[in-house]
Amino acid sequence: MGVQGLTSYIGENHTFLKNSQIKGSKLVIDGSNLCYSLYRGQDCDIKHGGDYYAFEIVIKNFFWALKTCNIKPYVILDGGSDHTDKKLETLKQRARDRIKNGRDIALGRKHSGSIKPVLLKSVFKEILTRLKVPFVQCMEEADWETAALANQLNCPVLSDDSDFFVFRLKAGFLPITHFQWQSVSTQKFIPAKKFIISNFCKCFNNMKIELVPLFAALAGNDYIKLERMNVSFKWEQFSSLSGFHARIDGILWWLSDFSGPKKAIKALLDSLQDQKARGTVKEALTACQREYQLSKSNLAEFFLSGLPPSRLPPELGILPAWMRKPLSDGRMSSIVTDALVLQRVRLGPQIENFDLPSSNVISRPIRQVMYGLLLAEQKQRDDRRPTGTQVTPGECYVEEYDREGLSLTSVWVKAACPLSGKNLHLETLNQAPHKTRLQVLRDALGMTKPIPTSIAAKFQLAVCVTCYWLSRADPQPRMEHLWALLLGFVFGELSGRHKGETGIALVWNKLNNLRQSCMVGRSLDLEVAHTYSQWQACLYASYKLNRLLCRALPEPELARLYCGPLVHQAALRLSRGMSPESLLSAGPLPTQLFVDLQNAVLDCLDADVRDRLQKASRPKHSPRHRRTKSVGSVGKLAVQLNHLDVEDENEEEDDGGRGGRSKTDDEDGQLYGAACHIRT
């Protein structure tokens, strides 16, 4: 992100960053950047689809470190894509890079980048909500709002985005790379390094601060690349350095000779051989500088009163009034604004079998329903018309960017809504009867049978998604894939609660040992990877649709539903003859939960799907294909789990506001113990 090479250039020169002790202050955090930095920095699992269990621990420990040092965080998250499309080409190139990186990771090759697990940002928001950490999701990209809010609050920004080296931040910029939150001192401060733009400019003959945004434009950032305009300069000649950083260094020294941006731009334009390019280059450089000019933030009122931002670009005026609050507080996905405003959605690749169709294909019918709800009363944009397709009045299409093989392609997806939603209107969707909203969700997921009441409410959406996945996945999942997935559900439930109950620790330790053993370098089973990538794609789309439908079904705890290393390793062991019972038998509650979940899924499947599931399974498992009998009162267990959920919510509500200490924290101040201990 930002200016390529600037972060390493500044990081390698010790005069640009000053040691700092962060405590007792406000801190504006680039939430999207922090989310990915924490996950990547702690070496959490990538190739098995993500380890959200480990990620939850990291998030809680990070914000506990801030609380220990009396640092008040304000987390700002990116929203939808910029409506001007000025970064579209940059985003496309990043998507191509992620496809290549994903293939390399899947095949165990060296790779230059990484891929974010598909549910990562949703899990991050879920944990922030649970911790009562103040956060806001912007309507579009968040960099400008983040910098403006920091200046308004007179506090630094925490991020690893090099754009924040360019903004004129009054209280400075703290790169996450140098923010040592795991090394809180006995004096209760976090050691860090701070960047102050005025100090930086002094290193270049007291260069004017106003020239720094022009530097970003000349060096190339997300908004402008002069090379794409066939304009190039040999900036290295102005630097005493050699190697990769000579170009950045040369631009800075060249700019230091000018008293302001206008004179620097004039000198640059005068040197252009192509006179026709002058106007285009001048316009691009001037526009890029405006991106870094700060004024009053649009977000301060949200943190004070909870009201959504009042100032929106005219293009976002299409958003119904009722949607703005859930969008701002992160209860609704930014995919909504992309589909509604841009009629375009970008889908990321997962770690999967890249010889097969994208794992996102399976969930396209679910997204079609979401598009149908959003665009039912909209017209196709004139600049967003499918090529070769006649769009009739009343029809709308969304362009989905996804991979085809190893290439980035786009597919036009027709917005469609089931008959159950034909009378719904986006403007009043939040007022529609619950029964109607639930039926739309059921129809989208192909649920023809009642959702079993034998399972806790928080598992109902996951069960519906699992049935959809088993009905549509290609290759066809086998029984051990279902069992392994359900063992992941059980692991998440045990990790979250039930400390001290009979046999719980034994079962949890068995499952956690499976999780940890998968992290030892073993090549990836591409069939299993693709199977679970499809399940996550289904859950992701269903979760977003459910939120658009104002939670027609209770929400699952995403952080405790899927644990990639555990599920992959369990699938391997089960395929070799291990039984689920051998992992669960030490505790009646884990066994009961597994049995109830399995029966709920099998009961909701059509007979032909159950037949396919059995035929796809390996012969050694045939005795266990029959429906397992409950070992106790299923109703009692569902009530017990629901009751525990209510207790958890009440504890959080009594906590005194976001970011406060939970009643379940350990008395010695350790928010979370090692991963081998059961969390409460």
Salt bridges, closest charged atoms under 4 A:
GLU12 OE1 - HIS245 ND1 3.50
ASP45 OD1 - HIS48 ND1 2.69
ASP51 OD2 - ARG515 NE 2.91
GLU56 OE2 - LYS60 NZ 3.37
GLU56 OE2 - ARG130 NH1 2.77
GLU56 OE2 - ARG560 NH2 3.04
GLU56 OE1 - ARG679 NH1 2.79
ASP82 OD2 - LYS86 NZ 2.82
ASP85 OD2 - ARG344 NH2 2.85
GLU89 OE2 - LYS92 NZ 3.74
ASP104 OD2 - LYS100 NZ 3.13
ASP104 OD1 - ARG103 NE 3.04
ASP104 OD1 - ARG109 NH1 3.89
GLU126 OE2 - ARG130 NH2 3.19
GLU140 OE2 - HIS83 ND1 2.82
GLU141 OE1 - LYS87 NZ 2.78
GLU210 OE2 - ARG168 NH1 3.49
ASP222 OD2 - LYS87 NZ 3.20
ASP222 OD1 - ARG94 NH2 2.73
GLU227 OE2 - ARG247 NH2 3.36
ASP270 OD2 - LYS266 NZ 3.05
GLU291 OE2 - LYS86 NZ 3.50
GLU315 OE1 - HIS83 NE2 3.12
ASP329 OD2 - LYS325 NZ 3.14
ASP329 OD2 - ARG331 NE 3.02
GLU352 OE2 - ARG403 NH2 2.69
GLU377 OE2 - HIS425 ND1 2.95
ASP382 OD1 - ARG385 NH2 3.81
ASP383 OD2 - ARG381 NH2 2.64
GLU395 OE2 - LYS414 NZ 3.01
GLU399 OE1 - ARG384 NH2 2.40
GLU400 OE1 - ARG364 NE 3.54
GLU400 OE2 - ARG367 NE 2.66
GLU480 OE2 - ARG478 NE 2.67
GLU480 OE2 - ARG618 NE 3.72
GLU493 OE1 - LYS458 NZ 2.60
GLU493 OE2 - ARG497 NH1 3.03
GLU493 OE2 - HIS498 NE2 3.24
GLU501 OE2 - HIS498 ND1 3.20
GLU527 OE2 - ARG478 NH1 2.81
GLU555 OE2 - ARG547 NE 2.42
GLU555 OE2 - ARG551 NE 3.69
GLU557 OE1 - LYS458 NZ 3.50
GLU557 OE2 - ARG497 NH2 3.62
GLU557 OE2 - ARG560 NH1 3.58
GLU581 OE1 - ARG624 NE 3.94
ASP603 OD2 - ARG627 NH2 2.75
ASP608 OD2 - ARG612 NH1 3.67
ASP645 OD1 - LYS458 NZ 3.03
ASP645 OD1 - ARG497 NH2 3.23
GLU647 OE2 - HIS643 NE2 2.93
ASP648 OD2 - ARG497 NH2 2.51
ASP654 OD2 - LYS663 NZ 3.75
ASP665 OD2 - ARG661 NE 3.16
